């Protein structure tokens, strides 16, 4: 994290608009008593005032005592000052700090004390052990309950982060409550991009508390005011920065409860699991236990796909399951909170191609970039969910949903017996995940000891009918059908066998199109080659007119739906259209229905196309690249990449029986009827760059026009 106190920073009104004043109130405020010791560990003078005023004043008001451990005197705050050396600033800060402590203890000055450590400003990470010793001495000398407060461990300032990590480890070791106060986080963070603050807690401030803070900040004159008018002597805490503290009627803390408290969450994951893995390299017997091995075998057997591209394993531990997943994937990224476990995982899988690890405390350290730069085809949550609070689990699902491919799978595996000291149990984790409306349960393996769920994205349909109109397409149709076989396979991986039907609608073919089509799909019951001149048509089909592409597309779709309906009704059926000179992506059918499920009600999904450059006119390609827009909310309509629900298709009257532009007419009818059109580039098919098509106009005519216009 790189920032400067001279930066404009995030305005306080942005935090207010995002809802910072609505975070839940801190628990445990009523449990503070006369026997409570609060130890506040701060990196520099003024940090105690900015971060811990609410805690300090509340403990003192309850009759407890406060010790403010000041690690350094902030002598490096003005490295370019022409008027003050670091040695001079030490004297200034020492006097200011004494006055500030007096202001914070107003009315209770006999119970607040300052403990100065005199450590070097800017290098506290190298002296974390000395800080720990000082705090341990204070804790050991106090017979009653104690509470710790220090900097937020990801505040962005090296000294702050070092103390946050050191005290969080100590709090975990001692089973103490820890309040982490963010300071510079409010300055550099974006409320939307850094949502971890939503799980923090609010500590209300009384009018007297706020007055004490203002008085204490005034005492820190060398921080809130310029040392002089000269460059390099600017105030460290400008008005915008101070507004995060003096403008609020509350403090905000990241709260970590004692380890014995069942409301614990991910905040202590690194410390707890580092300690666990230091004690035993394989604490759960992943390598030795038949139970663990069998559970992995069940998990792997549940995967619907033989191979995956990118896999993310959340909670990779020492890499045992990671190695098994690598046998089924091109690349695997293991995420683990414990650095000790990661070292062992990296050692065990050293040299394994396609395997990488990252240290990440989930959910808020979910990776922004994935291996290969593509969405994940599989995310595995194995034995991690119960270490999260409910809101954290929801955020984790938010992160992985954004990272998951439209046809991707989510696998969750958890122990079902009682879990001590953590927020959730295995069954509750699986209920929450399976109950998320963005996902659909594909399979569940349930035993007394563990449960394995496989989920995929929610879809707008569970059956799909596809039409490919073809007139004299003996050269290009085979590759179109080969792509549709792959798309049908992917659909059935996500849904069920026999839930897809593709009809090739032959329309006045005089070449070998029929024979070539039969050769590609021979024996595949999902494909049907229909010669419009020979076969009887569905009873509900409109009266046929002259042979046209609109007629072929419409009657072919109706035959596909009729074939599907023989095994059930046509409800929740999706209909999709492509062209004989087009190659659709493997995820084509799944992606259409997943994107449609995000809309409220029926929707038409209109994808984009790319040009096959082989054999295409270079001038056409150049003009195409210049004029065609790939992006969301594009303005294109292609019968080669179109889909909608069967219910909506019937309501709109289907493709009109016209010689060309039947796709545009259907989309215009949808808009006129109030059916939204989702124009997306997330589904892109590849079509031929030919300029001589099967109709006078159409897409080939459009490409031909590009050359004519250029001429």
HELIX and SHEET records of a PDB file:
HELIX    1   1 UNK A   12  UNK A   18  1                                   7    
HELIX    2   2 UNK A   20  UNK A   22  5                                   3    
HELIX    3   3 UNK A   29  UNK A   31  5                                   3    
HELIX    4   4 UNK A   47  UNK A   61  1                                  15    
HELIX    5   5 UNK A   86  UNK A  104  1                                  19    
HELIX    6   6 UNK A  109  UNK A  111  5                                   3    
HELIX    7   7 UNK A  124  UNK A  127  5                                   4    
HELIX    8   8 UNK A  128  UNK A  140  1                                  13    
HELIX    9   9 UNK A  158  UNK A  174  1                                  17    
HELIX   10  10 UNK A  185  UNK A  188  1                                   4    
HELIX   11  11 UNK A  195  UNK A  199  5                                   5    
HELIX   12  12 UNK A  207  UNK A  219  1                                  13    
HELIX   13  13 UNK A  221  UNK A  224  1                                   4    
HELIX   14  14 UNK A  239  UNK A  246  1                                   8    
HELIX   15  15 UNK A  266  UNK A  268  5                                   3    
HELIX   16  16 UNK A  269  UNK A  279  1                                  11    
HELIX   17  17 UNK A  290  UNK A  302  1                                  13    
HELIX   18  18 UNK A  320  UNK A  326  1                                   7    
HELIX   19  19 UNK A  339  UNK A  348  1                                  10    
HELIX   20  20 UNK A  371  UNK A  373  5                                   3    
HELIX   21  21 UNK A  385  UNK A  387  5                                   3    
HELIX   22  22 UNK A  390  UNK A  403  1                                  14    
HELIX   23  23 UNK A  426  UNK A  434  1                                   9    
HELIX   24  24 UNK A  477  UNK A  494  1                                  18    
HELIX   25  25 UNK A  513  UNK A  521  1                                   9    
HELIX   26  26 UNK A  549  UNK A  565  1                                  17    
HELIX   27  27 UNK A  588  UNK A  597  1                                  10    
HELIX   28  28 UNK A  618  UNK A  627  1                                  10    
HELIX   29  29 UNK A  646  UNK A  652  1                                   7    
HELIX   30  30 UNK A  662  UNK A  672  1                                  11    
HELIX   31  31 UNK A  698  UNK A  710  1                                  13    
SHEET    1   A 7 UNK A 112  UNK A 116  0                                        
SHEET    2   A 7 UNK A  65  UNK A  70  1                                        
SHEET    3   A 7 UNK A  37  UNK A  42  1                                        
SHEET    4   A 7 UNK A 146  UNK A 151  1                                        
SHEET    5   A 7 UNK A 177  UNK A 181  1                                        
SHEET    6   A 7 UNK A 250  UNK A 256 -1                                        
SHEET    7   A 7 UNK A 201  UNK A 204 -1                                        
SHEET    1   B 7 UNK A 355  UNK A 359  0                                        
SHEET    2   B 7 UNK A 329  UNK A 336  1                                        
SHEET    3   B 7 UNK A 308  UNK A 314  1                                        
SHEET    4   B 7 UNK A 376  UNK A 382  1                                        
SHEET    5   B 7 UNK A 404  UNK A 415  1                                        
SHEET    6   B 7 UNK A 450  UNK A 457 -1                                        
SHEET    7   B 7 UNK A 439  UNK A 446 -1                                        
SHEET    1   C 8 UNK A 527  UNK A 531  0                                        
SHEET    2   C 8 UNK A 500  UNK A 506  1                                        
SHEET    3   C 8 UNK A 463  UNK A 470  1                                        
SHEET    4   C 8 UNK A 573  UNK A 579  1                                        
SHEET    5   C 8 UNK A 642  UNK A 645 -1                                        
SHEET    6   C 8 UNK A 603  UNK A 612 -1                                        
SHEET    7   C 8 UNK A 676  UNK A 688  1                                        
SHEET    8   C 8 UNK A 582  UNK A 583 -1                                        
END                                                                             
